[in-house]
Amino acid sequence: QVQVVESGGGLVQAGGSLRLSCAVSGTMGSLGAMGWYRQAPGKQRELVAQINTGGRTNYADSVKGRATISRDNAKNTVYLEMNSLLSEDTAVYYCHAVLRFGGMSYWGKGTLVTVSS
């Protein structure tokens, strides 16, 4: 059974920082791209950052310069560090992982990040 477990959310003051972690286990095959999405109240889910197996990254314009995504391939874990947090960063953050072959993808249940001003 595939498990995607996020951690690190919570209440953060504006201007502060956070680090989210996501560990994936139980997949039938190695992972390809891993990433973080977020969904704010009343808005659609959007990509925050993505990283491929080689370490190539992609960021949403709204977090460029404030976010760093990284991964530990040996641990099937992806991290998201964000600083200079804004109230607009308040959202449920979801981890996403795609199998390297076969196209199957997995979502975590989400972790809430609330930025207080």
DSSP file (Angstrom, degrees, kcal/mol; ACC not computed):
  #  RESIDUE AA STRUCTURE BP1 BP2  ACC     N-H-->O    O-->H-N    N-H-->O    O-->H-N    TCO  KAPPA ALPHA  PHI   PSI    X-CA   Y-CA   Z-CA
    1    1 A Q              0   0    0      0, 0.0     2,-0.3     0, 0.0    26,-0.1   0.000 360.0 360.0 360.0 128.8    0.0    0.0    0.0
    2    2 A V        -     0   0    0     24,-0.1     2,-0.4    22,-0.1    24,-0.2  -0.551 360.0-167.8 -77.5 133.6    1.4    3.3   -1.1
    3    3 A Q  E     -A   25   0A   0     22,-2.8    22,-2.5    -2,-0.3     2,-0.5  -0.984  12.1-174.0-123.3 134.5    1.7    5.9    1.7
    4    4 A V  E     -A   24   0A   0     -2,-0.4   105,-0.6    20,-0.2     2,-0.6  -0.949  14.4-175.3-125.7 107.6    2.4    9.6    1.1
    5    5 A V  E     -A   23   0A   0     18,-2.6    18,-2.2    -2,-0.5     2,-0.3  -0.907   4.9-167.4-118.0 115.2    3.0   11.3    4.4
    6    6 A E  E     +A   22   0A   0     -2,-0.6     2,-0.3    16,-0.2    16,-0.2  -0.658  10.8 171.3 -95.8 153.6    3.5   15.0    4.7
    7    7 A S  E     +A   21   0A   0     14,-2.3    14,-2.6    -2,-0.3   104,-0.1  -0.982  42.0  64.8-152.8 160.9    4.7   16.9    7.8
    8    8 A G        +     0   0    0     -2,-0.3    11,-0.4     1,-0.3    -1,-0.0   0.373  62.3 129.0 109.0  -3.5    5.8   20.3    8.9
    9    9 A G        +     0   0    0     12,-0.1     2,-0.3     9,-0.1    -1,-0.3  -0.171  24.6 106.0 -75.1 176.2    2.7   22.4    8.5
   10   10 A G  E     -d  113   0B   0    102,-1.2   104,-2.7   101,-0.1     2,-0.5  -0.973  69.3 -31.4 150.8-163.0    1.3   24.7   11.1
   11   11 A L  E     +d  114   0B   0     -2,-0.3     2,-0.4   102,-0.2   104,-0.2  -0.802  56.1 174.7 -95.5 127.2    0.9   28.3   12.1
   12   12 A V  E     -d  115   0B   0    102,-3.1   104,-2.8    -2,-0.5     2,-0.2  -0.976  29.2-117.7-132.7 143.8    3.7   30.6   11.0
   13   13 A Q  E >   -d  116   0B   0     -2,-0.4     3,-2.4   102,-0.2    72,-0.2  -0.518  43.7 -90.8 -78.1 148.5    4.0   34.4   11.4
   14   14 A A  T 3  S+     0   0    0    102,-3.1    72,-0.2     1,-0.3    -1,-0.1  -0.324 117.2  28.3 -55.8 137.5    4.3   36.5    8.3
   15   15 A G  T 3  S+     0   0    0     70,-2.7    69,-0.7     1,-0.3    -1,-0.3   0.283 102.7 110.2  89.8 -10.3    7.9   36.9    7.3
   16   16 A G    <   -     0   0    0     -3,-2.4    69,-2.2    69,-0.2     2,-0.3  -0.015  60.8-121.6 -85.0-167.0    8.8   33.6    8.9
   17   17 A S        -     0   0    0     66,-0.2     2,-0.3    67,-0.2    66,-0.2  -0.895  18.3-168.9-136.9 164.1    9.8   30.3    7.4
   18   18 A L  E     - B   0  82A   0     64,-2.3    64,-2.3    -2,-0.3     2,-0.4  -0.971  12.1-148.5-148.4 162.2    8.8   26.7    7.2
   19   19 A R  E     - B   0  81A   0    -11,-0.4     2,-0.4    -2,-0.3    62,-0.2  -0.968  14.0-165.6-136.7 119.5   10.0   23.4    6.1
   20   20 A L  E     - B   0  80A   0     60,-3.1    60,-2.3    -2,-0.4     2,-0.3  -0.809   3.9-164.5-103.0 145.7    7.7   20.7    4.8
   21   21 A S  E     -AB   7  79A   0    -14,-2.6   -14,-2.3    -2,-0.4     2,-0.4  -0.944   5.8-171.5-127.3 151.0    8.6   17.1    4.4
   22   22 A C  E     -AB   6  78A   0     56,-1.7    56,-2.3    -2,-0.3     2,-0.5  -0.947   3.1-166.7-145.4 121.9    7.0   14.3    2.4
   23   23 A A  E     -AB   5  77A   0    -18,-2.2   -18,-2.6    -2,-0.4     2,-0.5  -0.927   5.4-161.1-112.1 131.4    7.9   10.6    2.5
   24   24 A V  E     +A    4   0A   0     52,-2.5     2,-0.3    -2,-0.5   -20,-0.2  -0.925  17.4 166.3-112.7 132.0    6.6    8.2    0.0
   25   25 A S  E     +A    3   0A   0    -22,-2.5   -22,-2.8    -2,-0.5    50,-0.0  -0.965  47.4  38.6-141.8 158.5    6.6    4.5    0.6
   26   26 A G        +     0   0    0     -2,-0.3     2,-0.1     1,-0.2   -24,-0.1   0.548  69.3 148.2  85.3   8.3    5.2    1.3   -0.8
   27   27 A T        -     0   0    0    -24,-0.1     2,-1.3     2,-0.1    -1,-0.2  -0.449  52.0-128.3 -78.4 151.5    5.4    2.2   -4.5
   28   28 A M  S    S+     0   0    0     -2,-0.1     2,-0.2     2,-0.1    -1,-0.1  -0.603  85.3   5.8 -94.3  72.0    5.9   -0.5   -7.1
   29   29 A G  S    S-     0   0    0     -2,-1.3     2,-0.1    71,-0.0    -2,-0.1  -0.691  98.2 -56.5 137.1 168.8    8.8    1.2   -8.8
   30   30 A S        -     0   0    0     -2,-0.2    70,-3.1     1,-0.1    71,-0.5  -0.417  55.4-109.4 -81.3 156.5   11.1    4.1   -8.5
   31   31 A L  E     -E   99   0B   0     68,-0.3    68,-0.3    42,-0.2     3,-0.1  -0.563  27.7-173.3 -87.6 146.5    9.8    7.7   -8.3
   32   32 A G  E     +     0   0B   0     66,-4.1    68,-0.2     1,-0.4    -1,-0.1   0.359  62.1   7.3-100.3-121.7   10.2   10.3  -11.0
   33   33 A A  E     -     0   0B   0     66,-0.2    65,-2.3    19,-0.1    -1,-0.4  -0.322  64.4-170.7 -65.4 143.3    9.1   13.8  -10.4
   34   34 A M  E     +EF  97  51B   0     17,-2.6    17,-3.0    63,-0.2     2,-0.3  -0.959  15.5 153.9-129.6 151.0    8.1   14.9   -6.9
   35   35 A G  E     -EF  96  50B   0     61,-2.8    61,-2.6    -2,-0.3     2,-0.4  -0.969  37.0-110.0-164.4 178.0    6.5   18.2   -6.0
   36   36 A W  E     -EF  95  49B   0     13,-2.9    12,-3.1    -2,-0.3    13,-1.7  -0.983  25.5-179.7-124.9 133.0    4.3   20.3   -3.8
   37   37 A Y  E     -EF  94  47B   0     57,-2.9    57,-3.0    -2,-0.4     2,-0.3  -0.807   9.4-157.4-118.9 165.3    1.0   21.8   -4.7
   38   38 A R  E     -EF  93  46B   0      8,-2.5     8,-2.9    -2,-0.3     2,-0.4  -0.994   8.8-159.3-144.6 154.3   -1.2   24.0   -2.6
   39   39 A Q  E     -E   92   0B   0     53,-2.2    53,-2.2    -2,-0.3     6,-0.2  -0.948  10.1-161.1-136.6 114.8   -4.9   24.9   -2.4
   40   40 A A    >   -     0   0    0      4,-0.4     3,-2.4    -2,-0.4    51,-0.1  -0.550  45.2 -74.2 -87.6 157.7   -6.1   28.1   -0.7
   41   41 A P  T 3  S+     0   0    0      0, 0.0    -1,-0.1     0, 0.0     3,-0.1  -0.285 119.4   5.1 -54.7 127.4   -9.7   28.5    0.4
   42   42 A G  T 3  S+     0   0    0      1,-0.3     2,-0.3    -3,-0.1    -2,-0.0   0.531 114.1 100.7  77.7   6.1  -11.9   29.1   -2.6
   43   43 A K  S <  S-     0   0    0     -3,-2.4    -1,-0.3     1,-0.0     2,-0.1  -0.798  74.8-101.8-122.3 164.0   -9.1   28.6   -5.1
   44   44 A Q        -     0   0    0     -2,-0.3    -4,-0.4     1,-0.1     2,-0.2  -0.442  46.5 -92.7 -79.1 155.9   -7.9   25.8   -7.3
   45   45 A R        -     0   0    0     -6,-0.2     2,-0.3    -2,-0.1    -6,-0.2  -0.469  51.1-170.2 -66.3 138.0   -5.0   23.6   -6.5
   46   46 A E  E     -F   38   0B   0     -8,-2.9    -8,-2.5    -2,-0.2     2,-0.2  -0.949  26.4-102.4-134.7 153.2   -1.8   25.0   -7.9
   47   47 A L  E     +F   37   0B   0     -2,-0.3   -10,-0.3   -10,-0.2     3,-0.1  -0.534  31.4 176.1 -72.0 135.2    1.8   23.9   -8.4
   48   48 A V  E     -     0   0B   0    -12,-3.1    12,-2.6     1,-0.4     2,-0.3   0.787  65.2 -22.3-100.9 -52.0    4.2   25.4   -5.9
   49   49 A A  E     -FG  36  59B   0    -13,-1.7   -13,-2.9    10,-0.2    -1,-0.4  -0.987  54.7-164.4-161.2 152.2    7.4   23.6   -6.9
   50   50 A Q  E     -FG  35  58B   0      8,-2.3     8,-2.1    -2,-0.3     2,-0.4  -0.988   1.3-168.5-142.3 148.7    8.6   20.4   -8.6
   51   51 A I  E     -FG  34  57B   0    -17,-3.0   -17,-2.6    -2,-0.3     6,-0.2  -0.999  10.6-147.9-140.5 136.5   11.8   18.5   -8.8
   52   52 A N    >   -     0   0    0      4,-2.2     3,-1.7    -2,-0.4   -19,-0.1  -0.350  40.2 -90.7 -95.3-178.2   12.9   15.6  -11.1
   53   53 A T  T 3  S+     0   0    0      1,-0.3    20,-0.1     2,-0.1    -1,-0.1   0.790 125.8  53.7 -65.4 -26.6   15.2   12.8  -10.3
   54   54 A G  T 3  S-     0   0    0      2,-0.1    -1,-0.3     1,-0.0     3,-0.1   0.469 121.6-103.6 -86.8  -1.2   18.2   14.7  -11.6
   55   55 A G    <   +     0   0    0     -3,-1.7     2,-0.3     1,-0.3    -2,-0.1   0.494  68.3 150.3  94.3   3.2   17.5   17.7   -9.3
   56   56 A R        -     0   0    0      1,-0.0    -4,-2.2    -5,-0.0    -1,-0.3  -0.543  30.7-156.4 -71.9 134.7   16.0   20.0  -11.9
   57   57 A T  E     -G   51   0B   0     -2,-0.3     2,-0.4    -6,-0.2    -6,-0.2  -0.762  19.1-167.5-118.1 158.3   13.5   22.3  -10.3
   58   58 A N  E     -G   50   0B   0     -8,-2.1    -8,-2.3    -2,-0.3     2,-0.3  -0.989  12.6-169.3-143.3 132.6   10.5   24.3  -11.3
   59   59 A Y  E     -G   49   0B   0     -2,-0.4   -10,-0.2   -10,-0.2     2,-0.1  -0.920  26.9-111.6-126.1 148.3    8.8   27.0   -9.2
   60   60 A A    >>  -     0   0    0    -12,-2.6     3,-1.7    -2,-0.3     4,-1.0  -0.488  34.1-119.4 -67.2 146.5    5.6   28.9   -9.4
   61   61 A D  T 34 S+     0   0    0      1,-0.3     3,-0.4     2,-0.2    -1,-0.1   0.845 111.2  64.1 -57.4 -32.9    6.3   32.6  -10.0
   62   62 A S  T 34 S+     0   0    0      1,-0.2    -1,-0.3     3,-0.0   -14,-0.1   0.682 112.6  32.2 -68.4 -17.5    4.6   33.5   -6.7
   63   63 A V  T X> S+     0   0    0     -3,-1.7     3,-2.6   -15,-0.2     4,-1.4   0.440  82.8 129.3-118.7  -2.2    7.3   31.6   -4.7
   64   64 A K  T 3< S+     0   0    0     -4,-1.0     4,-0.1    -3,-0.4    -3,-0.0  -0.299  81.3  16.7 -57.3 133.4   10.4   32.1   -6.8
   65   65 A G  T 34 S+     0   0    0      2,-0.4    -1,-0.3     1,-0.1     3,-0.1   0.263 124.7  61.8  87.2 -12.8   13.2   33.4   -4.7
   66   66 A R  T <4 S+     0   0    0     -3,-2.6    17,-2.4     1,-0.1     2,-0.4   0.524  95.5  60.7-117.6 -13.4   11.4   32.3   -1.5
   67   67 A A  E  <  -C   82   0A   0     -4,-1.4    -2,-0.4    15,-0.2     2,-0.4  -0.893  52.3-170.9-123.3 148.2   11.1   28.6   -1.9
   68   68 A T  E     -C   81   0A   0     13,-2.6    13,-2.8    -2,-0.4     2,-0.4  -0.976   7.5-163.8-136.4 122.4   13.6   25.7   -2.3
   69   69 A I  E     +C   80   0A   0     -2,-0.4     2,-0.3    11,-0.2    11,-0.2  -0.854  17.4 164.2-104.0 141.7   12.6   22.2   -3.1
   70   70 A S  E     -C   79   0A   0      9,-1.8     9,-3.2    -2,-0.4     2,-0.3  -0.944  16.1-154.8-147.5 167.2   14.9   19.3   -2.6
   71   71 A R  E     -C   78   0A   0     -2,-0.3     2,-0.6     7,-0.3     7,-0.2  -0.987  17.1-145.2-147.1 155.8   14.7   15.6   -2.4
   72   72 A D  E >>> -C   77   0A   0      5,-2.9     5,-1.8    -2,-0.3     3,-0.9  -0.930  15.5-168.5-118.7 101.6   16.5   12.6   -1.0
   73   73 A N  G >45S+     0   0    0     -2,-0.6     3,-0.6     1,-0.3   -42,-0.2   0.841  85.1  58.0 -63.3 -33.4   16.1    9.8   -3.6
   74   74 A A  G 345S+     0   0    0      1,-0.2    -1,-0.3    -3,-0.1    -2,-0.0   0.809 115.8  35.9 -66.3 -28.1   17.4    7.2   -1.2
   75   75 A K  G <45S-     0   0    0     -3,-0.9   -51,-0.3     2,-0.2    -1,-0.2   0.383 103.1-127.0-104.2   1.7   14.6    8.0    1.2
   76   76 A N  T <<5 +     0   0    0     -4,-0.7   -52,-2.5    -3,-0.6     2,-0.4   0.916  64.9 140.2  50.1  45.0   11.9    8.8   -1.4
   77   77 A T  E   < -BC  23  72A   0     -5,-1.8    -5,-2.9   -54,-0.2     2,-0.4  -0.941  38.5-164.9-125.1 140.9   11.5   12.1    0.4
   78   78 A V  E     -BC  22  71A   0    -56,-2.3   -56,-1.7    -2,-0.4     2,-0.3  -0.956   8.3-160.5-124.2 145.2   10.9   15.6   -0.9
   79   79 A Y  E     -BC  21  70A   0     -9,-3.2    -9,-1.8    -2,-0.4     2,-0.4  -0.892   7.8-162.1-124.5 151.7   11.3   18.8    1.1
   80   80 A L  E     -BC  20  69A   0    -60,-2.3   -60,-3.1    -2,-0.3     2,-0.5  -0.964   6.8-172.3-134.4 119.8   10.0   22.3    0.6
   81   81 A E  E     +BC  19  68A   0    -13,-2.8   -13,-2.6    -2,-0.4     2,-0.4  -0.939   8.2 179.9-109.8 131.8   11.6   25.2    2.4
   82   82 A M  E     -BC  18  67A   0    -64,-2.3   -64,-2.3    -2,-0.5     2,-0.3  -0.990   2.3-179.1-131.2 140.2    9.9   28.6    2.2
   83   83 A N        +     0   0    0    -17,-2.4   -66,-0.2    -2,-0.4   -67,-0.2  -0.776  61.3  40.1-128.5 177.4   10.9   31.9    3.7
   84   84 A S  S    S-     0   0    0    -69,-0.7    -1,-0.2    -2,-0.3   -67,-0.2   0.917  83.9-157.7  48.4  48.2    9.5   35.4    3.8
   85   85 A L        -     0   0    0    -69,-2.2   -70,-2.7   -72,-0.2     2,-0.3  -0.228   9.2-158.2 -62.9 143.6    6.1   33.9    4.2
   86   86 A L    >   -     0   0    0    -72,-0.2     3,-1.9    -3,-0.1     4,-0.2  -0.783  32.4-111.2-116.5 160.3    3.1   36.0    3.2
   87   87 A S  G >  S+     0   0    0     -2,-0.3     3,-1.8     1,-0.3    28,-0.3   0.833 117.5  65.9 -59.8 -29.3   -0.5   35.7    4.2
   88   88 A E  G 3  S+     0   0    0      1,-0.3    -1,-0.3   -48,-0.0   -48,-0.0   0.643  87.6  68.7 -68.4 -12.7   -1.2   34.6    0.6
   89   89 A D  G <  S+     0   0    0     -3,-1.9     2,-0.3     2,-0.0    -1,-0.3   0.547  70.4 117.6 -81.2  -6.7    0.9   31.5    1.3
   90   90 A T    <   +     0   0    0     -3,-1.8     2,-0.3    -4,-0.2    24,-0.2  -0.461  44.1 107.7 -63.5 124.2   -1.9   30.2    3.6
   91   91 A A  E    S- H   0 113B   0     22,-2.0    22,-2.9    -2,-0.3     2,-0.6  -0.972  75.9 -81.4-177.3 169.9   -3.1   27.0    2.1
   92   92 A V  E     -EH  39 112B   0    -53,-2.2   -53,-2.2    -2,-0.3     2,-0.5  -0.875  46.9-146.2 -89.4 126.4   -3.2   23.2    2.4
   93   93 A Y  E     -EH  38 111B   0     18,-3.0    18,-2.2    -2,-0.6     2,-0.4  -0.836  13.4-162.8-100.9 127.6    0.0   22.0    0.9
   94   94 A Y  E     -E   37   0B   0    -57,-3.0   -57,-2.9    -2,-0.5     2,-0.3  -0.893  11.8-138.7-114.5 137.8   -0.1   18.6   -0.9
   95   95 A C  E     -E   36   0B   0     -2,-0.4    13,-2.2   -59,-0.2     2,-0.4  -0.730  21.4-169.3 -89.3 142.2    2.8   16.4   -1.8
   96   96 A H  E     +EI  35 107B   0    -61,-2.6   -61,-2.8    -2,-0.3     2,-0.4  -0.998   7.0 179.7-135.5 137.1    2.7   14.8   -5.3
   97   97 A A  E     -EI  34 106B   0      9,-2.2     9,-3.0    -2,-0.4     2,-0.4  -0.998  10.4-157.1-139.5 143.2    4.9   12.0   -6.7
   98   98 A V  E     - I   0 105B   0    -65,-2.3   -66,-4.1    -2,-0.4     7,-0.2  -0.950  25.8-114.5-120.2 137.2    4.9   10.3  -10.0
   99   99 A L  E     -E   31   0B   0      5,-3.5     4,-0.5    -2,-0.4   -68,-0.3  -0.435  23.2-129.0 -65.6 144.0    6.3    6.8  -10.8
  100  100 A R  S    S+     0   0    0    -70,-3.1     2,-0.4     1,-0.2    -1,-0.1   0.865  94.6  26.1 -64.6 -35.2    9.3    7.0  -13.1
  101  101 A F  S    S+     0   0    0    -71,-0.5     3,-0.3     1,-0.1    -1,-0.2  -0.989 118.1  30.9-129.3 138.2    7.7    4.4  -15.4
  102  102 A G  S    S-     0   0    0     -2,-0.4    -2,-0.1     1,-0.2    -1,-0.1   0.133  96.0-110.0 105.7 -21.7    4.0    3.7  -15.9
  103  103 A G        +     0   0    0     -4,-0.5    -1,-0.2     1,-0.2     2,-0.1   0.428  64.4 147.2  82.1  -2.6    2.6    7.1  -15.2
  104  104 A M        -     0   0    0     -3,-0.3    -5,-3.5    -6,-0.1     2,-0.3  -0.421  26.8-166.4 -69.9 145.0    0.9    6.4  -11.9
  105  105 A S  E     -I   98   0B   0     -7,-0.2     2,-0.4    -2,-0.1    -7,-0.2  -0.919   6.9-153.1-132.3 159.8    0.9    9.3   -9.5
  106  106 A Y  E     -I   97   0B   0     -9,-3.0    -9,-2.2    -2,-0.3     2,-0.4  -0.968   1.4-156.2-136.1 146.1    0.2    9.7   -5.8
  107  107 A W  E     -I   96   0B   0     -2,-0.4   -11,-0.2   -11,-0.2  -103,-0.2  -0.928  13.5-134.6-120.2 144.9   -1.1   12.5   -3.6
  108  108 A G        -     0   0    0    -13,-2.2  -103,-0.1    -2,-0.4     3,-0.1  -0.369  31.2-108.9 -82.3 175.1   -0.7   13.1    0.1
  109  109 A K        -     0   0    0   -105,-0.6   -15,-0.1     1,-0.2  -104,-0.1   0.631  63.2-112.0 -82.8 -13.8   -3.6   14.1    2.3
  110  110 A G        -     0   0    0    -15,-0.1     2,-0.4     1,-0.1   -16,-0.2   0.069  17.4-124.3 100.7 149.6   -2.2   17.6    2.7
  111  111 A T  E     - H   0  93B   0    -18,-2.2   -18,-3.0  -104,-0.1     2,-0.4  -0.999  25.9-124.3-132.7 131.4   -0.8   19.7    5.5
  112  112 A L  E     - H   0  92B   0     -2,-0.4  -102,-1.2   -20,-0.2     2,-0.5  -0.572  21.5-170.5 -81.9 130.0   -2.2   23.0    6.5
  113  113 A V  E     -dH  10  91B   0    -22,-2.9   -22,-2.0    -2,-0.4     2,-0.5  -0.983   4.0-173.0-117.0 122.0    0.0   26.1    6.5
  114  114 A T  E     -d   11   0B   0   -104,-2.7  -102,-3.1    -2,-0.5     2,-0.6  -0.967   7.1-161.0-118.0 122.5   -1.5   29.2    8.1
  115  115 A V  E     -d   12   0B   0     -2,-0.5     2,-0.4   -28,-0.3  -102,-0.2  -0.903  10.4-155.0-105.0 117.7    0.5   32.4    7.8
  116  116 A S  E      d   13   0B   0   -104,-2.8  -102,-3.1    -2,-0.6    -2,-0.0  -0.736 360.0 360.0 -95.5 139.0   -0.6   35.0   10.4
  117  117 A S              0   0    0     -2,-0.4    -1,-0.1  -104,-0.2  -104,-0.1   0.439 360.0 360.0 -96.5 360.0   -0.1   38.7    9.7
